[in-house]
Amino acid sequence: MPADYSEILLDGPWTHRNVAANGSRFHVADGGDEDTRAVPVILLHSFPQMWWTWRHQLAALASAGYRPIAVDLRGYGASDKPPLGYDIPNICRDVSGVIRALGLREAVIIGHGLGGVVAWSMPTVVPAVTTAVAAISAPHPARIHASDRGVHSRTVRHKIVSLRLPGVAEHQLAHTDMVARILKFGAVMPWTTQALNTYRTAMRLPSVPRTSLEPLRWLTNHRVTPTYRRFLSTVRGGISVPALQLSGRFDPVFDPRWLTVDAAALCSQYRSEQIMAAGHFAHEERPDAVNEILLDWLGSLPGATR
């Protein structure tokens, strides 16, 4: 029986589209029109979420004249959930394919958490489509590899270990209130009932309890594989496009003191900002503050006229 996506394809100032890219079908929420003069901004979510995490940015960026497009990553939301292909380089190719499938040549990439790791990787993995990157609550992949202990708190390291165990986390996502616990742990501000219910529903869709974990497991379980080593060598090559790093002052997932270490060294055009009174989900907890910084940064980019 086909999955019912009606509960996660919420209405708003955006258009739901499906596009074919990199051998799969991807759902996007397009906050602009197909006016090619508007600068496209691709928005990439984290775990345990989906495109809707960017609802505040979809509205604000579109109002400012940009074309924001929130993507359901492979294995999430209303996008396909194939059995393979969850390594970060391939997810970068997914995003590149989505950009081209939408008739665009290139885009600004903004990501949160897992999506932020993808955003950091885009300029070196698929440079032809990447004009600038912004990462919210996401260390550069080189920092994740260098020191889990330095990036994560002890509590988070324990949670990551539990996510690595096949079958255990899948069961908890599908049959317990694990999603709400993760969201509440990461945030300073309270969540609305609608938000908790929406993300809970999204993570219980068929196959999602497994496929949503695959990119996280690749980042933690595959560090000795040739694919991962090639990826690490590639992303350590440096980022020449403009880069913005945003963090919540009280992020319990990634220690803000360590987030900037590798990114600052690897980026030639780097800006770092911290959001006060915010945790890991700063773009949802403090959307106005985040939107103000994003719009200021976007306006400073070369060719920023809209």
C-alpha positions in Angstrom: 0.0 0.0 0.0 1.5 3.4 -1.0 2.5 5.6 1.9 0.1 8.5 2.8 2.2 11.7 2.8 -0.8 14.0 3.3 0.1 14.7 6.9 3.6 15.9 6.1 2.9 17.8 2.9 1.6 20.8 4.8 0.2 23.9 3.1 1.9 27.2 3.2 3.6 29.8 0.9 5.3 27.1 -1.1 4.6 24.6 -3.8 5.2 20.9 -3.4 7.1 19.3 -6.3 8.6 15.9 -7.1 11.8 15.8 -9.2 13.9 13.0 -10.5 17.6 13.1 -9.7 20.5 10.7 -9.3 18.3 7.7 -9.9 15.7 8.6 -7.3 12.6 10.8 -6.8 12.9 13.8 -4.4 10.2 15.9 -2.8 10.9 19.6 -2.5 8.9 22.5 -1.1 9.5 25.4 -3.5 9.0 28.8 -1.8 9.5 30.9 -4.9 8.3 30.8 -8.4 10.2 29.6 -11.5 11.6 33.1 -12.1 15.2 32.3 -13.0 16.3 35.8 -11.9 15.7 34.9 -8.2 18.8 33.5 -6.5 18.0 29.9 -5.6 18.7 28.8 -2.0 18.6 25.1 -1.3 17.6 24.1 2.3 18.7 20.8 3.8 17.2 19.4 7.0 18.6 17.2 9.7 17.6 14.1 11.7 14.9 13.5 12.9 13.1 16.0 10.7 12.2 16.8 7.0 11.6 19.8 4.7 9.1 21.4 7.1 11.9 22.4 9.5 12.5 25.3 7.1 9.0 26.7 7.1 10.1 30.0 8.7 13.0 30.4 6.3 10.9 29.5 3.2 8.6 32.4 4.0 11.2 34.9 4.9 13.6 34.2 2.1 10.9 34.3 -0.5 9.6 37.6 0.8 13.1 39.0 0.4 13.2 38.0 -3.3 15.1 34.7 -3.1 13.9 31.3 -4.3 14.1 29.0 -1.3 13.7 25.3 -1.9 13.5 22.9 1.0 14.5 19.3 0.0 13.5 16.0 1.7 16.8 14.2 1.7 17.1 10.6 0.4 15.3 8.3 2.9 13.2 11.1 4.5 9.8 12.6 4.2 8.2 12.2 0.8 11.4 11.4 -1.1 12.4 7.9 -2.2 13.8 5.5 0.3 16.1 3.2 -1.7 18.1 0.5 0.1 21.5 2.1 -0.7 23.3 5.4 -1.4 23.3 7.0 2.0 26.9 8.1 2.0 27.5 11.8 2.1 29.1 12.1 -1.3 26.1 10.5 -2.9 23.7 12.7 -1.0 25.7 15.7 -2.4 25.1 14.2 -5.8 21.4 14.0 -5.0 21.3 17.7 -4.2 23.3 18.6 -7.3 20.8 16.5 -9.3 17.8 18.2 -7.7 19.3 21.6 -8.6 19.7 20.7 -12.2 16.3 18.9 -12.4 14.7 22.2 -11.3 16.3 23.8 -14.3 18.9 25.7 -12.2 22.6 26.0 -12.9 23.8 26.6 -9.3 22.5 27.6 -5.9 23.4 28.7 -2.4 23.2 25.7 0.0 22.0 26.0 3.6 21.9 23.0 5.9 21.1 22.2 9.5 22.7 19.3 11.4 23.1 16.4 9.0 22.0 18.8 6.2 24.8 21.1 7.4 27.4 18.4 7.0 26.1 17.9 3.4 26.3 21.7 2.9 29.9 21.8 4.0 30.7 19.0 1.6 29.0 20.4 -1.5 31.8 22.9 -2.5 34.4 20.2 -2.8 32.2 17.2 -3.8 30.0 19.0 -6.4 31.6 22.5 -6.8 29.9 23.3 -10.1 26.5 23.8 -8.5 27.6 25.4 -5.3 27.9 29.2 -5.0 28.0 29.6 -1.2 27.3 27.5 1.9 25.8 28.0 5.3 25.7 25.5 8.1 23.5 25.7 11.2 24.5 23.6 14.2 26.8 21.5 12.1 30.6 21.0 12.3 32.7 20.6 9.2 33.1 16.9 8.4 36.8 17.2 9.2 35.9 18.2 12.8 33.6 15.2 13.2 36.4 12.9 12.1 39.0 14.6 14.2 37.3 14.4 17.6 33.9 13.1 18.6 34.9 13.8 22.1 35.7 17.4 21.4 32.5 18.0 19.4 29.9 16.1 21.3 28.9 16.0 25.0 29.1 12.7 26.9 25.3 12.4 26.8 25.3 12.8 23.0 28.1 10.3 22.5 26.1 7.8 24.4 23.0 8.5 22.2 25.2 8.1 19.0 26.3 4.7 20.2 22.7 3.6 20.6 21.9 4.9 17.0 24.6 2.6 15.7 22.9 -0.6 16.9 20.9 -2.2 14.1 17.3 -2.6 14.9 17.3 -0.9 18.3 17.0 2.7 17.1 14.6 1.7 14.3 12.2 0.2 16.8 12.4 3.2 19.1 11.7 5.6 16.2 8.7 3.6 15.1 7.2 2.6 18.4 8.3 5.0 21.2 8.4 8.7 21.7 12.1 8.9 20.7 11.5 11.7 18.2 10.0 14.0 20.8 12.8 13.1 23.3 15.5 14.0 20.7 13.8 17.3 19.8 13.2 18.3 23.4 16.8 17.4 24.4 18.3 19.6 21.6 16.1 22.7 22.1 16.1 25.6 24.6 12.7 26.9 23.5 9.6 24.7 23.9 8.2 22.9 20.9 4.6 23.2 19.8 2.3 20.2 19.8 2.0 20.5 16.0 5.7 20.4 15.5 6.2 17.3 17.7 3.3 15.5 16.0 4.5 16.4 12.5 8.0 15.2 13.1 6.7 12.1 14.9 4.5 11.3 11.9 7.3 11.9 9.4 9.7 9.6 11.2 7.1 6.8 11.3 6.5 6.6 7.6 7.3 3.3 6.0 11.1 2.6 5.9 12.0 6.0 7.4 13.0 4.5 10.8 15.8 2.7 9.0 16.7 4.9 6.0 16.8 8.1 8.1 19.6 6.6 10.2 21.8 5.4 7.3 23.6 8.7 6.7 24.4 9.0 10.4 25.7 5.5 10.5 27.8 6.1 7.5 29.4 9.1 9.2 30.2 7.1 12.4 30.6 3.4 11.3 32.4 3.6 8.0 35.5 5.6 8.8 37.9 2.9 7.7 36.3 2.4 4.3 37.9 3.6 1.1 34.8 5.7 0.3 35.0 7.5 3.6 38.7 8.1 3.3 38.3 9.6 -0.2 35.5 11.8 1.1 37.6 13.1 4.0 40.5 13.8 1.7 38.2 15.7 -0.6 36.5 17.9 2.0 39.8 18.7 3.6 40.7 20.4 0.3 39.4 23.8 1.4 36.3 25.9 0.6 36.7 28.8 -1.7 33.1 29.9 -1.9 31.6 32.2 0.9 30.7 30.2 4.0 28.6 31.0 7.1 28.5 29.1 10.3 25.6 29.5 12.7 25.3 27.9 16.1 23.0 28.1 19.1 24.7 29.4 22.3 23.3 26.5 24.3 23.5 23.7 21.7 23.7 20.5 23.7 24.5 18.4 20.6 27.6 20.2 19.2 29.7 22.2 21.6 29.8 25.7 20.0 33.4 26.2 21.3 34.6 23.5 18.9 32.3 24.0 15.9 34.4 26.7 14.2 37.8 25.0 14.4 38.1 23.2 11.1 35.7 25.4 9.2 37.6 28.6 10.0 40.8 27.0 8.8 39.4 25.5 5.6 37.3 28.5 4.4 38.8 31.5 2.6 35.6 33.6 3.0 34.3 32.6 6.5 31.8 34.2 8.8 30.6 32.8 12.2 27.6 33.9 14.2 26.1 32.6 17.4 22.4 32.8 18.3 21.7 33.6 21.9 18.9 31.8 23.8 18.9 29.0 21.2 19.9 25.3 21.3 20.5 22.9 18.4 17.5 23.9 16.4 18.2 27.6 16.2 16.4 28.2 12.9 13.2 26.9 14.6 13.8 28.2 18.1 14.8 31.7 17.1 13.7 32.1 13.4 13.7 35.9 13.3 17.3 36.1 14.6 18.4 33.4 12.2 16.6 34.9 9.2 18.1 38.3 9.9 21.6 36.9 9.8 20.9 34.7 6.7 19.5 37.7 4.8 22.4 39.9 5.7 24.8 37.2 4.6 22.9 36.4 1.4 22.9 40.1 0.6 26.7 40.3 0.9 27.3 37.5 -1.6 28.7 38.2 -5.1 25.9 38.6 -7.6 23.4 39.0 -4.7 21.1 41.2 -6.8 17.7 39.5 -7.0 
